[in-house]
């Protein structure tokens, strides 16, 4: 996809980097203690997993969304904050990839991903200029996200085979930081 220079192109680059890092984290979690559970003990963990994936929506919509809306530049600030915060959480994941601390870190990462998603969705209409271009812009972002997350997951799988899931999480730290740097120019 050729993107003309401008605020939307920078958001698209940030979004692609964030999606690639999310793919790396997904593979890191898949190779960690997160999914290395005996089938008999999995029932409680499945319930915990469902709670962890649904709870961020409740946190983001009730608390973070209104705070973003009330703050001048809040959406851009939230995009930047979530990129850099996800880098910090991913770094903590590297250090705790085989620890029970991985569970709250995964939860924190999910909350940050949802907060980013809310802020990104609120910024896109302002960057494209017209309602007629909004569908095209969201389609481009969805396509970029799919491609980038597949590339991130494939890279993460290779790194996990070579050095373990911590390597995939370590690369995610770098990619989240790169996304934050790109986001500084939105």
C-alpha positions as CSV (number, residue, x, y, z in Angstrom):
1,X,0.0,0.0,0.0
2,X,1.4,3.3,-1.0
3,X,0.6,6.0,1.5
4,X,1.1,9.6,0.8
5,X,3.1,11.5,3.4
6,X,0.8,13.0,6.0
7,X,-0.8,12.4,9.4
8,X,-2.9,9.4,8.2
9,X,0.2,7.8,6.7
10,X,2.0,8.2,9.9
11,X,-0.9,6.7,11.8
12,X,-1.0,3.8,9.4
13,X,2.7,3.2,9.9
14,X,2.2,3.3,13.7
15,X,-0.7,0.9,13.4
16,X,1.3,-1.5,11.3
17,X,4.1,-1.5,13.8
18,X,1.7,-2.0,16.7
19,X,0.0,-4.9,15.0
20,X,3.4,-6.5,14.2
21,X,4.4,-6.2,17.9
22,X,1.0,-7.6,19.0
23,X,1.7,-10.6,16.7
24,X,5.1,-11.0,18.4
25,X,3.4,-10.9,21.8
26,X,0.8,-13.4,20.8
27,X,3.5,-15.9,19.8
28,X,5.5,-15.2,23.0
29,X,2.4,-15.9,25.1
30,X,1.7,-19.1,23.2
31,X,5.1,-20.4,24.0
32,X,5.1,-19.3,27.6
33,X,3.6,-20.5,30.8
34,X,0.3,-18.9,29.6
35,X,-0.6,-21.9,27.6
36,X,1.5,-24.7,29.1
37,X,-1.3,-26.0,31.4
38,X,-2.4,-29.6,31.9
39,X,-5.8,-30.3,30.3
40,X,-7.4,-31.2,33.6
41,X,-6.4,-27.9,35.2
42,X,-7.4,-25.9,32.1
43,X,-11.0,-25.2,33.1
44,X,-10.2,-22.5,35.6
45,X,-7.6,-21.1,33.3
46,X,-10.0,-20.9,30.4
47,X,-12.4,-19.0,32.6
48,X,-9.5,-16.7,33.7
49,X,-8.5,-16.2,30.0
50,X,-12.1,-15.3,29.1
51,X,-12.2,-12.8,31.9
52,X,-8.9,-11.3,30.9
53,X,-10.0,-10.8,27.3
54,X,-13.4,-9.3,28.2
55,X,-12.4,-7.1,31.2
56,X,-10.3,-4.6,29.2
57,X,-13.5,-3.6,27.3
58,X,-15.2,-2.7,30.6
59,X,-12.1,-0.8,31.8
60,X,-11.6,1.1,28.6
61,X,-15.2,2.1,27.9
62,X,-16.0,3.1,31.5
63,X,-12.9,5.0,32.5
64,X,-10.4,5.6,29.8
65,X,-12.8,6.6,26.9
66,X,-14.3,9.6,28.8
67,X,-10.9,10.7,30.0
68,X,-9.6,10.8,26.5
69,X,-12.6,12.8,25.3
70,X,-12.2,15.5,28.0
71,X,-8.5,16.1,27.4
72,X,-7.2,18.4,24.6
73,X,-5.0,16.2,22.5
74,X,-6.1,13.2,24.5
75,X,-6.5,10.8,21.6
76,X,-3.1,11.5,20.2
77,X,-1.6,11.4,23.7
78,X,-3.4,8.1,24.4
79,X,-2.0,6.6,21.2
80,X,1.5,7.6,22.2
81,X,1.1,6.6,25.8
82,X,-0.2,3.1,24.9
83,X,2.7,2.5,22.4
84,X,5.3,3.3,25.0
85,X,3.4,1.6,27.9
86,X,3.1,-1.6,25.8
87,X,6.9,-1.5,25.3
88,X,7.4,-1.3,29.1
89,X,4.9,-4.2,29.6
90,X,6.5,-6.3,26.9
91,X,9.9,-5.7,28.6
92,X,8.4,-6.9,31.9
93,X,7.1,-9.9,30.0
94,X,10.6,-10.8,28.8
95,X,11.7,-10.9,32.4
96,X,8.7,-12.9,33.6
97,X,7.9,-15.1,30.6
98,X,7.8,-18.2,32.8
99,X,6.4,-16.6,35.9
100,X,2.9,-16.3,37.3
101,X,3.4,-12.5,36.9
102,X,2.9,-13.0,33.2
103,X,-0.9,-13.2,33.8
104,X,-1.3,-9.6,35.1
105,X,1.1,-8.4,32.5
106,X,-1.0,-10.0,29.8
107,X,-4.0,-8.3,31.3
108,X,-2.3,-4.9,31.3
109,X,-1.3,-5.4,27.7
110,X,-4.9,-6.2,26.7
111,X,-6.1,-3.0,28.4
112,X,-3.5,-1.0,26.7
113,X,-4.4,-2.5,23.3
114,X,-8.1,-1.7,23.8
115,X,-7.2,1.9,24.9
116,X,-5.1,2.2,21.7
117,X,-7.9,0.9,19.6
118,X,-10.4,3.3,21.1
119,X,-8.1,6.3,20.6
120,X,-7.1,5.2,17.1
121,X,-10.7,4.9,16.0
122,X,-11.4,8.4,17.3
123,X,-8.5,9.9,15.5
124,X,-9.1,8.4,12.1
125,X,-12.1,10.6,11.1
126,X,-10.1,13.7,11.9
127,X,-7.2,12.6,9.8
128,X,-9.0,11.6,6.6
129,X,-10.9,14.8,6.2
130,X,-14.2,13.5,4.9
131,X,-16.8,10.9,5.7
132,X,-16.6,9.4,2.2
133,X,-12.9,8.6,2.8
134,X,-13.5,7.1,6.2
135,X,-14.5,3.6,5.0
136,X,-11.4,3.5,2.7
137,X,-9.1,4.6,5.5
138,X,-10.5,2.0,8.0
139,X,-10.1,-0.7,5.3
140,X,-6.5,0.3,4.7
141,X,-5.8,0.1,8.4
142,X,-7.5,-3.3,8.7
143,X,-5.5,-4.7,5.8
144,X,-2.2,-3.2,7.2
145,X,-3.0,-4.7,10.6
146,X,-3.7,-8.2,9.2
147,X,-0.5,-8.2,7.1
148,X,1.7,-6.7,9.9
149,X,0.3,-9.1,12.6
150,X,1.0,-12.1,10.3
151,X,4.6,-10.9,9.7
152,X,5.0,-10.2,13.4
153,X,3.6,-13.7,14.4
154,X,5.8,-15.4,11.8
155,X,8.9,-13.6,13.0
156,X,7.9,-14.3,16.6
157,X,7.6,-18.0,15.8
158,X,11.0,-18.1,14.3
159,X,12.5,-16.3,17.2
160,X,10.7,-18.6,19.6
161,X,12.2,-21.6,17.9
162,X,15.7,-20.1,18.0
163,X,15.8,-18.7,21.5
164,X,12.4,-19.2,23.2
165,X,9.3,-17.0,23.7
166,X,11.3,-14.3,25.5
167,X,13.0,-13.4,22.2
168,X,9.7,-12.7,20.5
169,X,8.7,-10.5,23.5
170,X,12.1,-8.7,23.3
171,X,11.6,-7.8,19.7
172,X,8.1,-6.6,20.5
173,X,9.6,-4.1,22.9
174,X,11.7,-2.7,20.1
175,X,8.7,-2.6,17.7
176,X,6.4,-0.9,20.2
177,X,9.1,1.7,20.8
178,X,9.4,2.3,17.1
179,X,5.6,2.7,16.9
180,X,5.8,5.3,19.6
181,X,8.5,7.2,17.8
182,X,6.4,7.2,14.6
183,X,3.4,8.4,16.7
184,X,5.3,11.4,17.8
185,X,4.8,12.9,14.3
186,X,1.0,12.4,14.1
